[in-house]
Amino acid sequence: MKIALNNIGRRFNKEWIFRNLSTEFSSGNRYAILGPNGSGKSTLLSVLTGSLTPSEGQISFSADRDIPVEDIYQKISLAAPYLELVETFTLKEIIDFHFKFKNFAPGLDQQSLIAVLGLEKSANKEIKYFSSGMKQRTKLALACCSDTPILFLDEPTSNLDTQGVDWYRNLIETFTLGRLTIIGSNQIHEYDFCDKEIQIADYK
């Protein structure tokens, strides 16, 4: 998989969030998009996932052929603090629902995913009774354990304690091999394993 950006920019009203960004993202590599809160990391991720169109420039997605932007959702998984889980679903139900639209990563099923989460005792608990850290783990596991060639993570350790951060890093090492992984972050423990860094401030 490859995502190619050619002088893309995005603005809201008259304010440019970023401009003149040209780069490529390719499978097997892990990239960090860096900048302080409010700098435009999430906006760039939204452009890369196809949910926002660039205000200028071109973006293309390709594997063995070009992929229309309206079809790229089939190739991606995303975890972000602003994505909500269905609060009235149990953990088992949210897993079953998610994997109606995605395939499990090889070797995984509902039971083994719950084991990855370490939430066996909460399998039948409704999401609304989960702590913020448990919800964040669930979002990350659903994204990382989906069989998609592209993985997007925005502020992945939000609401995670020290033990949760260690769990996250193990999840990354286990489930990103060979994938194109893009992480929006301003905390070094979320991205220090990445192959390339992009500072959003360089494109203001």
Residue pairs with C-beta under 8 A, 6 or more apart in sequence:
1 26
1 27
1 61
1 62
1 63
1 75
1 149
1 150
1 180
2 24
2 25
2 26
2 27
2 61
2 62
2 63
2 180
3 24
3 25
3 26
3 48
3 59
3 60
3 61
3 150
3 180
4 23
4 24
4 25
4 59
4 60
4 62
5 21
5 22
5 23
5 24
5 57
5 58
5 59
6 22
6 57
6 58
6 59
6 60
7 20
7 21
7 22
7 56
7 57
7 58
8 18
8 21
8 22
8 47
8 54
8 56
8 57
8 58
8 59
9 16
9 17
9 18
9 19
9 20
9 21
9 54
9 55
9 56
9 57
9 203
10 16
10 17
10 18
10 40
10 43
10 44
10 47
10 52
10 54
10 55
11 17
11 19
11 55
16 55
16 204
17 40
17 43
17 44
18 40
18 43
18 44
18 200
18 203
18 204
19 56
19 203
19 204
20 57
20 203
21 44
21 57
21 198
21 203
22 57
23 198
25 31
25 48
25 180
25 182
26 180
27 149
27 178
27 179
27 180
28 178
28 179
28 180
29 180
29 181
29 195
29 196
30 176
30 181
30 182
30 183
30 191
30 193
30 194
30 195
30 196
31 181
31 182
31 183
31 194
31 195
31 196
31 197
31 198
32 182
32 183
32 184
32 185
32 190
32 191
32 194
32 196
32 197
32 198
33 41
33 44
33 45
33 182
33 183
33 184
33 185
33 198
33 200
34 41
34 185
34 186
34 191
34 197
34 198
34 199
34 200
35 41
35 186
35 199
35 200
35 201
36 186
37 186
39 200
39 201
40 200
41 154
41 184
41 185
41 186
41 200
42 80
42 82
42 154
42 184
43 52
44 184
44 200
45 78
45 80
45 152
45 154
45 182
45 184
46 52
47 53
47 54
47 59
48 59
48 152
48 182
49 72
49 73
49 76
49 78
49 152
50 61
50 69
50 70
50 72
50 73
50 76
53 69
59 69
60 66
61 67
61 68
61 69
61 72
61 75
63 75
63 149
67 75
74 148
75 148
75 149
75 150
76 148
76 150
76 151
76 152
77 102
77 142
77 143
77 144
77 146
77 148
77 150
77 151
77 152
78 143
78 151
78 152
78 153
78 154
79 139
79 140
79 142
79 143
79 144
79 152
79 153
79 154
79 156
80 139
80 152
80 153
80 154
80 155
81 136
81 154
81 155
81 158
81 159
82 154
83 139
85 94
85 127
85 135
85 138
85 139
86 93
86 94
86 97
86 127
87 126
87 127
87 128
88 126
88 127
88 128
89 97
89 126
89 127
90 123
90 124
90 125
90 126
90 127
91 114
91 117
91 119
91 122
91 123
91 124
91 125
91 127
91 130
91 138
92 110
92 114
92 123
92 124
94 127
94 138
94 142
95 110
95 113
95 114
95 142
96 110
98 142
98 146
99 110
99 146
102 146
102 147
102 148
103 146
103 147
104 113
104 145
104 146
104 147
105 144
105 145
105 146
105 147
105 175
106 147
108 116
108 145
113 141
113 145
114 120
114 123
116 141
116 145
116 171
117 137
117 138
117 141
118 137
118 167
119 134
119 137
119 138
122 130
122 134
127 135
127 138
130 138
132 159
133 159
133 160
133 161
133 164
135 159
136 156
136 157
136 158
136 159
136 160
136 164
137 160
137 164
137 167
140 153
140 156
140 168
140 171
141 171
143 151
143 152
143 153
144 151
144 171
144 172
144 174
144 175
144 176
145 175
148 179
149 179
149 180
150 179
150 180
150 181
150 182
151 175
151 176
151 179
151 180
151 181
151 182
152 182
152 183
152 184
153 181
153 182
153 183
153 184
153 190
154 183
154 184
155 184
155 185
155 186
155 187
155 190
156 168
156 183
156 185
156 190
157 164
157 165
157 168
157 187
157 189
157 190
160 167
160 168
165 189
168 190
169 189
169 193
172 181
172 193
173 193
181 194
183 190
183 191
183 194
185 191
191 197
